[in-house]
Amino acid sequence: MTEGTVDAVAGGVAMPEHVSYTLRVNGREHRVSEAALTESLLYVLRERLDLKGAKGACEQGECGSCSVLLDGLLECSCTVLAAAAAGREITTVEGLTPEDGSLTDLQDAFVAEGAVQCGFCTPGLIVALSDLLRRNPAASELEVREAISGNLCRCTGYGRILAAVQAVQEARSA
């Protein structure tokens, strides 16, 4: 839950301008103190918690570079107020990494298939595709395309990304 200090009055109602709350990110509790109510989850992840995987690009929920899972659902963290995420389970791309620090099979496939070029969109794509493959391991190419339709990539043309997903599907089903 959040707790705040009253710094403003709006329409006769005291509104806290700064709040403190706890976020559960990648299975760990993180205390966020004296945060502005307007801080996005993306901002808090990157600037307060030093989790740089989610990228800020459009800041309007249109590009997918800031994709995270909130309670297991794919969300653009730039459109979520951080304080509103208190009490929810947040998974970032960092939270998908195995405990030994190695790459996931999907990340390995991205590298092997040349699906990583500038890399800016990669974390958001990895989160979106990890979510899809968790829910639907045998997703068709159309389902894969639909799952990443909210992720913009200006470098790869998506062909190598689709090849990486196919390689993972084949390896997992072998």
PANUVEX-413891 format. One record per atom (N, C-alpha, C): residue in three letters; x, y, z. Coordinates in steps of 0.02 Angstrom, whole numbers, plus 50000, padded with zeros to 5 digits. Layout:
<recs>
ALAXYZ/...
</recs>
This chain:
<recs>
MET500424994150000/MET500005000050000/MET500445006250000/THR500125011849986/THR500495018149984/THR500345022150046/GLU500815026450062/GLU500715031250116/GLU500995037750089/GLY500695043350107/GLY500915049550076/GLY500915055450123/THR501195060850098/THR501195067150133/THR500765071950093/VAL500355075850128/VAL499915080550094/VAL500315086750075/ASP500355088050011/ASP500715093849986/ASP500285098349943/ALA499665096149927/ALA499245100149883/ALA498515099149901/VAL498115103949882/VAL497395103449892/VAL497075104449824/ALA496645099749804/ALA496305100149740/ALA495555099749753/GLY495195104949735/GLY494475105049745/GLY494275104149817/GLY494665106749863/GLY494515106249934/GLY494715099649965/VAL494985095049926/VAL495195088449951/VAL495955088249953/ALA496235086350009/ALA496965085850015/ALA497215080049972/MET497695081549930/MET497985076549885/MET498725075649902/PRO498945069549913/PRO499665068649926/PRO500055069849861/GLU500585073749867/GLU501005075049808/GLU501565069949804/HIS501795067649862/HIS502325062649865/HIS502085056849909/VAL502255050949887/VAL502045044949923/VAL502635040149931/SER502555035449976/SER503025030049985/SER502635023549978/TYR502935018649948/TYR502595012249937/TYR503115006949924/THR502885000749921/THR503324995049907/THR503104991849842/LEU503584990549799/LEU503464986849737/LEU503784980049742/ARG503434975049717/ARG503724968249712/ARG503934967249640/VAL504594967449630/VAL504884967049562/VAL505334960949559/ASN505204956649511/ASN505614950649500/ASN505704946549564/GLY505154946249603/GLY505154942149663/GLY505464945449725/ARG505664951749719/ARG505974955249776/ARG505584961549793/GLU505544963149857/GLU505214969149880/GLU505694975149874/HIS505434980649849/HIS505834986849843/HIS505434992649872/ARG505704995949921/ARG505385001749951/ARG505535007849908/VAL505015011549890/VAL505075017749852/VAL504835023249897/SER505265028049912/SER505095033449959/SER505065040149926/GLU504615044349952/GLU504545051249929/GLU504505051749853/ALA504075047749824/ALA503975047649752/ALA503395052149732/ALA503465055549677/ALA502915059549651/ALA502375054849626/LEU501755056749636/LEU501195052649612/LEU501195051749537/THR501525056249502/THR501535056049429/THR502075051549400/GLU502485048549441/GLU503025044349415/GLU502765037949385/SER502965036649324/SER502755030549290/SER503155024549318/LEU502885018749308/LEU503235012749328/LEU503905012249291/LEU503905014049228/LEU504535014049190/LEU505055018449223/TYR504865024549242/TYR505335029149275/TYR505595026149340/VAL505165023349381/VAL505365020549445/VAL505825014549435/LEU505655010149387/LEU506085004449374/LEU506785006649354/ARG506825011349308/ARG507475013449282/ARG507865018049329/GLU507535023149354/GLU507885028349391/GLU507925027249466/ARG507435024049495/ARG507445022949567/ARG507715015949585/LEU507545010949544/LEU507745004049560/LEU508335001649518/ASP508565005749472/ASP509145004249429/ASP509064997949388/LEU508454996649367/LEU508304991049322/LEU508234994049252/LYS508754993649212/LYS508784997249149/LYS508534993249089/GLY508284987149100/GLY508054983049044/GLY507484986149005/ALA506974988349039/ALA506414991649005/ALA506664998348979/LYS506534999648916/LYS506785005748884/LYS506225010848876/GLY506405017148881/GLY505925022548870/GLY506015025348801/ALA505505024948761/ALA505545027648693/ALA504955032348680/CYS504365029648669/CYS503795033848651/CYS503465037048711/GLU503515033848770/GLU503185036248831/GLU502425036748824/GLN502135033048775/GLN501415033348763/GLN501105026348755/GLY501495021148769/GLY501235014348763/GLY501155011948692/GLU501525014848645/GLU501445013148575/GLU502015008848546/CYS502595008548580/CYS503175005248548/CYS503364998648580/GLY503154997348641/GLY503304991048674/GLY503994990248704/SER504414995348698/SER505104994748724/SER505124994348800/CYS504594996248833/CYS504574996248906/CYS504134990648934/SER504014985548894/SER503554980148913/SER503784976448976/VAL503314975349021/VAL503414971349081/VAL502794967149090/LEU502834962449137/LEU502244958649156/LEU502004961249223/LEU501364962849227/LEU501044964849290/LEU500534959449307/ASP500664956049361/ASP500244950349380/ASP500154945549321/GLY500694944549283/GLY500694939849228/GLY500404942449163/LEU500194948749162/LEU499904951649101/LEU500394956749071/LEU500474956549006/LEU500924961048971/LEU500664968248974/GLU501094972848995/GLU500904979949001/GLU501494984248979/CYS501344990148954/CYS501864995148941/CYS501954999049006/SER502554998549035/SER502665001649100/SER502655009249098/CYS502705012149039/CYS502675019449035/CYS501975022149045/THR501475017849040/THR500775020149047/THR500475018349115/VAL500875015349159/VAL500635013349225/VAL500955017849277/LEU500545020849320/LEU500825024649375/LEU501135019749425/ALA501735021249445/ALA502105016549488/ALA501735015049552/ALA501455020249583/ALA501105019149646/ALA500505014449638/ALA500215014449579/ALA499645009949565/ALA499865002749558/ALA500515001549549/ALA500774994749543/ALA500954991649610/ALA500894995549664/ALA501034992849730/ALA500554987049743/GLY500814981649770/GLY500404975749784/GLY500334971049726/ARG500624972749670/ARG500594968449611/ARG501284965349598/GLU501294959749564/GLU501914956449546/GLU502154959249479/ILE502744962149480/ILE503034965249420/ILE503624960949398/THR503624959049334/THR504194955249306/THR504474959249248/THR505114960749253/THR505474964249199/THR505884959149161/VAL506214961449109/VAL506654956949071/VAL507194954149116/GLU507424958049164/GLU507934955549211/GLU507674949549251/GLY507024949549265/GLY506724944149303/GLY506634937749265/LEU506734937949199/LEU506684931949158/LEU507334928049156/THR507884931349176/THR508544928349174/THR508614922749225/PRO508894917049204/PRO509014911649252/PRO509464913949309/GLU509394910649367/GLU509774912749426/GLU510534912549416/ASP510774908349370/ASP511494907949359/ASP511754913549314/GLY511294918049292/GLY511494923749251/GLY511564922249177/SER511434916049157/SER511474914249086/SER510874917249048/LEU510904916748983/LEU510344918948942/LEU509804913648940/THR509184915748929/THR508644910948919/THR508734908048849/ASP508374902648835/ASP508414899748767/ASP508164904748715/LEU507674908848732/LEU507434913848685/LEU507964919248672/GLN508294921448724/GLN508834926348715/GLN509404923348674/ASP509584917148688/ASP510104913748648/ASP509894913448574/ALA509264911848562/ALA509024911348493/ALA509034918148459/PHE508884923448495/PHE508924930148467/PHE509634931548442/VAL510114929648482/VAL510824930648464/VAL510994926248404/ALA510844919848409/ALA511024915048356/ALA510704916648289/GLU510094919148291/GLU509724920548229/GLU509824927748203/GLY510214931648239/GLY510334938548217/GLY509724943048227/ALA509314941448277/ALA508724945448291/ALA508884951648333/VAL509504952148354/VAL509724957948394/VAL510164962248349/GLN509954968248337/GLN510384972848300/GLN510564978648345/CYS510194984048345/CYS510364989448391/CYS510214987448463/GLY509714982948473/GLY509554980248538/GLY509064984348579/PHE508874990248556/PHE508434994448596/PHE507754991148608/CYS507474987948559/CYS506814984848565/CYS506844977848596/THR507434974948599/THR507514967948618/THR507204966248686/PRO507324970148739/PRO507014968248803/PRO506254967748800/GLY505934972548768/GLY505204972348762/GLY504964966348722/LEU505324964848668/LEU505154958948628/LEU505254952548668/ILE505784952148706/ILE505914946148746/ILE505364945148797/VAL505144950548829/VAL504604949948879/VAL503964947748844/ALA503794950848788/ALA503174949148753/ALA503184941948727/LEU503744939948699/LEU503784933148671/LEU503844927848725/SER504174929348780/SER504204924648836/SER503504923448863/ASP503114928848867/ASP502424928248890/ASP502024923948841/LEU502084925248777/LEU501714921348727/LEU501904913948731/LEU502554912548732/LEU502764905448731/LEU502594901848796/ARG502544905548850/ARG502314902548913/ARG501584900548907/ARG501184904848877/ARG500464903548870/ARG500314898848813/ASN500704899248759/ASN500564895448698/ASN501224893148667/PRO501514887748691/PRO502164885448665/PRO502174883948591/ALA501604882248562/ALA501564880548491/ALA501234886048451/ALA501334892248471/ALA501014897948436/ALA501194897848362/SER500704899248321/SER500824899748249/SER501194906248233/GLU501454906648172/GLU501794912848152/GLU501324918848158/LEU500694917948139/LEU500214923348146/LEU500124925448219/GLU500094920548264/GLU500034922148336/GLU500654925648362/VAL501234923648338/VAL501854926948357/VAL501844934148333/ARG501664935148270/ARG501624941948242/ARG501134946248282/GLU500564943248299/GLU500064946948338/GLU500344948748407/ALA500704944048438/ALA500974945148505/ALA501484950848507/ILE501844951748452/ILE502344957148450/ILE502124963148410/SER501484963348394/SER501234969048354/SER501284975648391/GLY501344975448457/GLY501434981648496/GLY502154983448508/ASN502614979748476/ASN503334981048485/ASN503634983448420/LEU503874989548419/LEU504174992348359/LEU504924990748356/CYS505144988448299/CYS505844987148286/CYS506014990348219/ARG506514994748219/ARG506694998148157/ARG507284994948121/CYS507584989848152/CYS508194987048124/CYS508104980348090/THR507724975748120/THR507744968748098/THR507254967048043/GLY506724970748036/GLY506204968747988/GLY505804962848013/TYR505904960648074/TYR505534955348108/TYR505674948248083/GLY505954947348025/GLY506094940647999/GLY506544936648045/ARG507074939648070/ARG507544936148114/ARG507214934748182/ILE506774939148203/ILE506414938048266/ILE505964931948259/LEU505604931448204/LEU505174925648192/LEU505584919348188/ALA506174919648157/ALA506614913848152/ALA506854911748222/ALA506984916548265/ALA507204914948333/ALA506654911348372/VAL506044913748365/VAL505474910448399/VAL505384903448372/GLN505434902548307/GLN505364895948278/GLN505914891248303/ALA506524893748308/ALA507074889548333/ALA506944887348405/VAL506684891848446/VAL506524890148515/VAL505964884948518/GLN505454885948477/GLN504894881148476/GLN505134874248456/GLU505564873948405/GLU505824867448382/GLU506254864248436/ALA506684868048468/ALA507114865348520/ALA506714862948581/ARG506204866548598/ARG505794864548656/ARG505364858548642/SER505174857548580/SER504744851848563/SER505144845548546/ALA505794846248541/ALA506214840448522/ALA506284835548580/
</recs>
